[in-house]
Amino acid sequence: MKESTLVDVHKSLTGMTGILKELRPDTPSIMRTVKNGLKATVMLMKDLEEQGKQYKKA
């Protein structure tokens, strides 16, 4: 997984959180959900990248 892909995902999710804030600034739970989703996505991508490295070594 390329670094740029990770950055693109982060930018799009950050953009979405900005839109959500404008629509419903009184709902921090949405923000929490999106942030947790972002963290999970980043963790998954890092994990997949690590697995790819292990696979190449084998």
LINPE-V509543 format. One record per residue. N is the residue number from 1. RES is the residue in one small letter. SS is DSSP state (helix for helix, strand for strand, loop for the rest). PSI is psi in radians with two decimals (NA if undefined). D_FIRST is the distance of its C-alpha to the first C-alpha in whole Angstrom. Layout:
N&RES&SS&PSI&D_FIRST, N&RES&SS&PSI&D_FIRST
This chain:
1&m&loop&2.22&0, 2&k&loop&2.62&4, 3&e&helix&-0.68&7, 4&s&helix&-0.61&8, 5&t&helix&-0.77&7, 6&l&helix&-0.74&8, 7&v&helix&-0.73&11, 8&d&helix&-0.78&12, 9&v&helix&-0.79&12, 10&h&helix&-0.78&14, 11&k&helix&-0.76&16, 12&s&helix&-0.70&17, 13&l&helix&-0.68&18, 14&t&helix&-0.71&20, 15&g&helix&-0.74&21, 16&m&helix&-0.70&22, 17&t&helix&-0.65&24, 18&g&helix&-0.76&26, 19&i&helix&-0.77&27, 20&l&helix&-0.70&28, 21&k&helix&-0.74&30, 22&e&helix&-0.71&32, 23&l&helix&-0.89&33, 24&r&loop&1.38&34, 25&p&loop&-0.22&34, 26&d&loop&0.18&36, 27&t&loop&1.46&33, 28&p&helix&-0.36&31, 29&s&helix&-0.63&30, 30&i&helix&-0.76&28, 31&m&helix&-0.76&26, 32&r&helix&-0.78&26, 33&t&helix&-0.80&24, 34&v&helix&-0.75&22, 35&k&helix&-0.73&21, 36&n&helix&-0.67&20, 37&g&helix&-0.71&18, 38&l&helix&-0.80&16, 39&k&helix&-0.79&16, 40&a&helix&-0.72&15, 41&t&helix&-0.80&12, 42&v&helix&-0.77&11, 43&m&helix&-0.77&12, 44&l&helix&-0.77&11, 45&m&helix&-0.71&7, 46&k&helix&-0.72&8, 47&d&helix&-0.79&10, 48&l&helix&-0.68&8, 49&e&helix&-0.74&6, 50&e&helix&-0.75&9, 51&q&helix&-0.66&11, 52&g&helix&-0.72&9, 53&k&helix&-0.76&10, 54&q&helix&-0.70&13, 55&y&helix&-0.71&13, 56&k&helix&-0.62&13, 57&k&helix&-0.63&16, 58&a&loop&NA&18
